[in-house]
Amino acid sequence: MKKVRVHPLPLEALPQAEVMLVVDVIRATSTAVMFLEAGAEALWLTVGLEPARALKRNGELLAGEVGGLRPEGFDFGNSPREAALAELSGCTVIHATTNGTKAAHKAARVAREVLLASLLNAPAAAQWASRLGTDVAILCAGKEGQVGMDDLYTAGMLAQSLLAEGFEPEGDGAQMALHLAQKPALPLLRASEAALALEREGLAADVDFCAQLGLSERVPRLLERRGEALVFG
């Protein structure tokens, strides 16, 4: 039987999975998708800013955020709108964020395949996951240890697509996510804590961008480890 589970938070004791879709829709996984759309050759995800800085040696570009804003000395913030306008053909981007990149590292400990998913690439990400295994878990990054309604909603949209591929939901997390996914995306995302924090920084337009379903067919996939970074392409 093909099954899909949803983890509302990246807890320390995550169960094993064949495939894990990591979701930080506002904004890390949305931005990662747009970096690939803009032509980036690879994304190196680190758990913090200092490991990101230490890895920059041969012209790699730094992307990240502290409190939603671009850190000093970084080339990019964590904005999918900014990434969409960049010309990154052949570039490597080293990406460090508060929640999303840490969740990806936790997923890499327990899953054979790790994909980055958002609303922007949800249909393509679900299709990829269904091809790669029969045991799919969706890991929500949350916001600083709290469940994020925006991530749980995105997990529900991914789970809906997987149900159409013959998967069965397993556990309360999947049922909660599927219930949320019955609602329209934009008002739900705008009401989330992540969105409200961005609005306070004048970045509400990023939330509207993240709410677009199926804008991209790019699905960042974990290829290897490089030092303290996970390499996605």
N, C-alpha and C positions, 0 to 999 in steps of 0.2 A: 504494500500500500504506500502511495505517495503522500507524505504529510508535510504540513507547514506549521511552524510554531512561531510565536512572537514573544520576545523578551523586552518588556517595557523599559528596562534599565540594564546597563552593562555590569552586572554583578560579578564579584570575583570568581564564584563557582559556577561558571556557565557550563552546561552540558555539551558534549561533543555534537558536531553536526557535519554532514557531508558538505553542505553549502551554507554560507552565512552572508546575508545581505545586511550591510551596515548602513543605518539611516541617521543622518543629522541634517534634516531638510533645511533648517535655518541655522547655519548656512554651509557647513563644511562639505557635505557630499554633493550639494548643488554646485558649489564652486569648483569642486574637483571635476565634475562632469564638464563644466564650461572651460576649464583649462585644457582638457583633451579636445573639446570642440575647436578651441583656438589654435590647435596644432601642437600642443606640448607632446614631447616624445615620451616622457615619463613623469610620474608624480612620486616623490619620496615623502612619505608621511612619518612625522616624528611626534613624540608625546609632549614636546615642549619647545620653547624658543631657543634655549641654549644648545640642545642637540642639533636643531636646524642650523644655527649659525656655525656650529663646528663642522658640519658636513659641506658647507659652501667652500669649494676649492677650485673649481674649473669653470667658472662662469654660470653656475646654477643660479636660478632666481629664487628669492625667498618670499613666501606668502604666509600670512598668519594674522592673528588678532589678539589683542588684550582688551577686555571689556568692549568687544565689538569693533575696536579701532585698529588700524595698521600700526604695528610696532615700529619704533625708530630703527631706521636702517634697512627695513624690509622693502622689497620691490612692489609687493601687492598686499592689500588687506585680504579679508575673507569674503569678498563680494562677488557673487556670480555675475552681476552686471558688469563689473570691472573686468572680470576674466573674459567675458564674451566679447569685449571690445579690443582685447589684446591681440598681438600677432606673435605667436609663440612657436612657430614652426621649428622643429628640431630642438627645442629647449627642454631642459629639466627643471621642474619646479619643486622646491622643498617646502612642504606645507605643514604648519603647526597650528593647532587651534585648541580651545579650552576643552571641548567635549568630543568632537567627532573623530579626531585623529587618535585620541586615547581609546575610544571604542573600537576602532579598527585594529589596534594592537591587541586588545583583549580577544577579538574575534580570531585573530591569527593564531592564538594559542590553542584553539579548540576546533577549528574548522579546516577541512581539506582545501576548500575553495572559499575565497573571500572576495565579494563584490561590493562596490559602493553604489548606493541607490538613493534616489530622491524622486520627487514628482516629475522633475524634468526628464528623467530617463526610465520612469517606472515600468512602462510596457516592455521596453527592451531588456531591462534588468530582470524582470520576472521570466521572460523567455529564456535568457541566458541561464538563470538558476534552474529552470525546469530541464534544460539540456544537460546540466552538470551533475544532477543527482536527484534522488527520490526523497531525501531528508533535508528539507530547507528550513533554516531558522532566520528570522528577521530580528536584528539587534538594533534597538533604539538607543541613541546616544544620551538622550535626556538633557537636562540643563543643570549642571553642577550638582549632580546627585539626586535630582528630582525628576519625576516622570514628565516628559514633554508631550503635551497634547498634539503638537504639530508632527512630532515623530511617530506617535502612535497612529495618527490619521494616515500618514504616508505608509506605515506598515500595513494598515488595512487595505489601502489601494493596491499594494503589492500582493497581499494575500488574495484579494479578489481576482487578480490576473492569474495567480497560481491555481485557484479553484477552477478557473476556466480551462486550465491545462490538466485537470484531473486530480489535483491535490485535495486532501482533506484537512480541515483545521483541527489542531490539537491543542487543548489547554485554554484556560481563561484569557490569556493574553491575546491569542488569535481571535477569540470571540469579541473581546472588547474593541480590538482594532477594526474588525469587520463592521461592528456596529457604528463606530465613528465614521467610517468610510462612506456611509449613506448620506453624509452631509456635503454641501458644496465646499470646495477647497478654500477659496479666498477668505470668506468671513471666519472660518475656523482657524486658519493660520494667523490671521490678524489678531485674534483673541488670545493667542498663546503668549506665555511669559517671554519666550524668545523674541517674538515680534514686538511686544511692548517695550522690551529693552532696546531694540534697534530703533524704534520710533523715538525714544528719548534722545538718541544720538543723531537723529535726522536721517536715518537710513531705512525708513519705511518702504521706499521703493524696492529695496532688496526683497522684502517679504512678498510683494506682488509678483516679482520675477520668479521667486521660488515656487509660487503656486501654480505655475504653468505645467500642465500634464502633457508628457510625451514630446517635449520640444526637441529632445536629442535621442539618438540611438547609441550614443557612447556609453559604455559600461566599464568603468575602471575595475580592473581585475588584478589581484595580488599575483605578482610574478616571482618575487624573491625578496630576501632580506639583504640589506646593505648596512652593516654596522648597526646603529640604533634606528634605522629607517626601514619601513616597509615600502617596497618598490611596486607601484601600480602602473599599468599601461593598458 
